[in-house]
Amino acid sequence: MGRLLLLLFLLLLLATGLGFLALGAFPPEPRTAPVHKVIPNDRFIRGS
């Protein structure tokens, strides 16, 4: 029973390591979206 748990733990550790290596080798593309926020520009208002 102890060897089975150790084997499962090592397989889980190996799978996690392979997953991180795969993410490092092929990172996901970042999501891009246009920004629709208006930034007020008070510099061109008369009297300031």
Secondary structure, DSSP 8 states (H G I E B T S, - for coil): -HHHHHHHHHHHHHHHHHHHHHHHHS---------------GGGSTT-
